[in-house]
Structures are given as C-alpha cells and as structure tokens.
Amino acid sequence: MSEPGLRRAMLFIQPTRLPTDEPLIDELTMRMTSALRQASVPDYRFCGVHVCICGAVSDSTNRFLANGAVTNTLCVHYLAYHRAEVPAAELDAVWQLPAIADAPSPAELGAPEYRLRPEPVNSIIWRVDGQIREEVDEEKEIVRWRYELVLDNRSSRAACVRQASFALSLDAAYSAPEIVEAGWTLAPGEVRRVPHAPVFRVAEFLQGRSPQIAASLSVASHKAITWEFGGTYADGKPLGLGPAVVALPTPYNWNQAI
C-alpha cells in the first residue's frame, strides 16, 4: 500500500461560508458517496478531526479511494452543502470517479442533525453569497471579480454600519484602502447585500515595490479583498465586526500521519 504522502489529496478544503439550506444531491455527490463507501481505511489515525465551518465533523481517519487518492469523510458534505466553494479542479477529479449513483445517507451528508451545535450568534456577521465570478485578461494583466457581500444582523439590537472600506491584495502586496459609502442601519434579523465588482490591475500593484516583489506579482497571484467596518449597536456598543477577508477557495494542506 502506498504511503499517504504519495497520494493525491482530494477534497481537503476549508469552506468559509455558511452551508446551503438543502443539500445538492446530484451525480457528483452520488459518485463521491459511492467512492467513499468503497474506500479502504488505513491503519493509522490522527490526533484530531476536520471540523467544517457549519459544524460537520469528520472522523479521525482518512480514506484511500480506489483511484489512489486520499480523502476525508467530509468529502460528500462539501459537495452537497458547500459546492460553491469547491475548486474546479476538485470537481473535475470527482467527475473522473466511477459513474455509480449511490444516494448518501444523512450521516454521510453531514446533515444538520449530525453537526456540532454552534453557540448562539448574537451579533452582526458577514458572508459571501454564492460564487465569486472571476474574469482574467492576461494580455492587459487585469482580473475582474463579481460577488455579493452579505451583512447579517443576528443580534437583538439594531446595528448601524457607519464606515466601510476595502483593500485589494495580490499575495502580500496591498492597495490603498478605498472608502465605501455606508451609513447602513440593520434592524434585528435584517440582511444587507453589498454587490462588489473590484478590478485587480497588476500594474498598480507594481508601483513602489521592490524588484523582487514586483517580479513575483501576476494575474496568477493569490487575490483577496479585506473589508473593514465601523459602527455601533443601538445601545452604543461597537459592532466588533473583525476584518472580512474575501478570497477564492484554496485546497486545504492536510497533516500527514506521523
């Protein structure tokens, strides 16, 4: 049997957004379910588990698929509840699995009744709704994003977002913060949607950089947007809404067995 370090890691991701209300059970989800059921269990265990942002938990042992890849028991959950955050390369890999249609059980799905119960949220939170749509113009060295930032007031108090700003980044190079006209008041339970269409221009990030950093920046650099918010609740207490970092999902670097 191959050592785990020689196997391709499959669906080791870390979702950053809330799950969908209902699972997406389609051919991809069922292929992954079948592959997981037929997978072998290695003779080692980890000292921890994978915990999804929504509270779904893997077991402490990875799975070896018939194609030689290694995955974890949250693989079906990610496809069913966090499809928008699964990288395209991972979806392509799932398409290569045998076309066997096995319907997943609630436990395999990581349905709500099988998740850790989160602490009640009594504050304003943020999330990205849907996918980040990316357009790359390699000739002009420009990348355009389109997405929707969501502010969700889950507290029992009205929340006033008086200030909002964002900064773009390519790798560790940041743009100057840009102020967004805010003044948003969210009643308890209210949601505010903020459409955003930023443009990453590589040429602008090269200005003032050292030759070494400038040479490393391109449309392929890691892109992110960091939002900052300021404001108070109706009782005068600060929102306490930390920086919101919006980025495309990246594969999770799993720890190998010792």
Buried (B, 14 or more C-beta within 10 A) or exposed (E): EEEBEEBEBBBBBBBBBBBEEEBBBEEBBBBBBBBBBBBEEBEEEBEEBBBBBBBBBBBBBBBBBEBEBBBBBBBBBBBBBBBBBBBEEBEEBBEEBEEEEBEBEEEBBBBBEBBEEEEEEEBBBBBBBEBBEBEEEEEEBBBBBBBBBBBBBBBEBBBBBEEBBBBBBBBEBEBEEEEBEBEBBBEBEBEBEBEBEBEBBBEBBBEEEEEEBBEBBEBEBEBBBBBBBBBBBBEEEEBEBEEBEBBBBEBBEBEBBE
